[in-house]
Amino acid sequence: MIILSESESHSLKSSESTASLYLEPPYHKHSLSEGGLSANSSSISLNTGARTPLPPSPPLSTHPLRNLSQPATPPGYLESRRPATSITYSFAPQISPSNSMILSAPTYIDTPQEAYYISVNMNCFTPSSYITTIRRGSWEGETIGDFEMGLTTPKSQCTVFTRGREFSLSDLLDSSYRVVKTTWAWKVMDMEKHVLYWDDSNGNGMLTCYSSKDRVQGHLLAKFIPPSHPRRHGRSPELTRLEVLPTGHDFIDDIVISVLVIERLRTTPTIPAFH
């Protein structure tokens, strides 16, 4: 026979009282109070009055490699909202900043399009070479591209920055000069087998852009339209325009860059050779 002290007796009663909160006889008649599980032998009834809270879920990963299955979009080249009809953009020269212009669509169109802010600056190291920069949305907006060309610079040494990379102009543009017309083929980088075909066969300085060598109306993407008459007192000056068809808006960044490059080539005078 074991005789317990008063403190040990009190401790034992306290333990029995605590156990009674979780165990209810007869044990074989009870099942787990949640989950619907039953047992053939004795089981324990859970006290559901106090539950241990679940740990918080970890935050979703923001690692750039998380969604590798999603196609990557090059910086600054979001999918264009293709309009239902053609849009005629206008090149408007600006006083400030100097040597600049804005290419913008009419304000009344149903599908608003962001304007292109175009500026030209001299290369300080090579004063005969000039850099044209094209930005979207504002003068401090996203740079969609730039190119550098000089009066005496060979095409192989001219550079074009587009889609986040710099290329030699000769890698992007092929030219074919003929008596009847001149054609240019502009490679759309990062888009396999896509080429923009420009030519000046319509005359009057107009350039037309096609998605195929066939150059049929169904493949027409855009038209570059210089002023058709000289300035006259009392009449608003005619602006150079760029008409882009609905399908052309899928390539509008490349259309803008390529036509600026081609027009620079067309209007750059030939420097005579000195002997």
Secondary structure in CASP SS format (residue, H / E / C, confidence):
PFRMAT SS
TARGET T0000
AUTHOR 0000-0000-0000
METHOD secondary structure of the structure
MODEL  1
M C 1.00
I C 1.00
I C 1.00
L C 1.00
S C 1.00
E H 1.00
S H 1.00
E H 1.00
S H 1.00
H H 1.00
S H 1.00
L H 1.00
K H 1.00
S H 1.00
S H 1.00
E H 1.00
S H 1.00
T H 1.00
A H 1.00
S H 1.00
L C 1.00
Y C 1.00
L C 1.00
E C 1.00
P C 1.00
P C 1.00
Y H 1.00
H H 1.00
K H 1.00
H C 1.00
S C 1.00
L C 1.00
S C 1.00
E C 1.00
G C 1.00
G C 1.00
L C 1.00
S C 1.00
A C 1.00
N C 1.00
S C 1.00
S C 1.00
S C 1.00
I C 1.00
S C 1.00
L C 1.00
N C 1.00
T C 1.00
G C 1.00
A C 1.00
R C 1.00
T C 1.00
P C 1.00
L C 1.00
P C 1.00
P C 1.00
S C 1.00
P C 1.00
P C 1.00
L C 1.00
S C 1.00
T C 1.00
H C 1.00
P C 1.00
L C 1.00
R C 1.00
N C 1.00
L C 1.00
S C 1.00
Q C 1.00
P C 1.00
A C 1.00
T C 1.00
P C 1.00
P C 1.00
G C 1.00
Y C 1.00
L C 1.00
E C 1.00
S C 1.00
R C 1.00
R C 1.00
P C 1.00
A C 1.00
T C 1.00
S C 1.00
I E 1.00
T E 1.00
Y E 1.00
S E 1.00
F E 1.00
A E 1.00
P E 1.00
Q E 1.00
I C 1.00
S C 1.00
P C 1.00
S C 1.00
N C 1.00
S E 1.00
M E 1.00
I E 1.00
L E 1.00
S E 1.00
A C 1.00
P C 1.00
T C 1.00
Y C 1.00
I C 1.00
D C 1.00
T C 1.00
P C 1.00
Q C 1.00
E C 1.00
A C 1.00
Y E 1.00
Y E 1.00
I E 1.00
S E 1.00
V E 1.00
N E 1.00
M E 1.00
N E 1.00
C C 1.00
F C 1.00
T E 1.00
P E 1.00
S E 1.00
S E 1.00
Y E 1.00
I E 1.00
T E 1.00
T E 1.00
I E 1.00
R E 1.00
R E 1.00
G C 1.00
S C 1.00
W C 1.00
E C 1.00
G C 1.00
E E 1.00
T E 1.00
I E 1.00
G E 1.00
D E 1.00
F E 1.00
E E 1.00
M E 1.00
G E 1.00
L C 1.00
T C 1.00
T C 1.00
P C 1.00
K H 1.00
S H 1.00
Q H 1.00
C C 1.00
T E 1.00
V E 1.00
F E 1.00
T E 1.00
R C 1.00
G C 1.00
R E 1.00
E E 1.00
F E 1.00
S E 1.00
L H 1.00
S H 1.00
D H 1.00
L H 1.00
L E 1.00
D E 1.00
S E 1.00
S E 1.00
Y E 1.00
R C 1.00
V C 1.00
V C 1.00
K C 1.00
T E 1.00
T E 1.00
W E 1.00
A E 1.00
W E 1.00
K E 1.00
V C 1.00
M C 1.00
D C 1.00
M C 1.00
E C 1.00
K C 1.00
H C 1.00
V E 1.00
L E 1.00
Y E 1.00
W E 1.00
D E 1.00
D C 1.00
S C 1.00
N C 1.00
G C 1.00
N C 1.00
G C 1.00
M C 1.00
L E 1.00
T E 1.00
C E 1.00
Y E 1.00
S C 1.00
S C 1.00
K C 1.00
D C 1.00
R C 1.00
V C 1.00
Q H 1.00
G H 1.00
H H 1.00
L E 1.00
L E 1.00
A E 1.00
K E 1.00
F E 1.00
I E 1.00
P C 1.00
P C 1.00
S C 1.00
H C 1.00
P C 1.00
R C 1.00
R C 1.00
H C 1.00
G C 1.00
R C 1.00
S C 1.00
P C 1.00
E C 1.00
L C 1.00
T E 1.00
R E 1.00
L E 1.00
E E 1.00
V E 1.00
L C 1.00
P C 1.00
T H 1.00
G H 1.00
H H 1.00
D H 1.00
F H 1.00
I H 1.00
D H 1.00
D H 1.00
I H 1.00
V H 1.00
I H 1.00
S H 1.00
V H 1.00
L H 1.00
V H 1.00
I H 1.00
E H 1.00
R H 1.00
L H 1.00
R H 1.00
T H 1.00
T C 1.00
P C 1.00
T C 1.00
I C 1.00
P C 1.00
A C 1.00
F C 1.00
H C 1.00
END
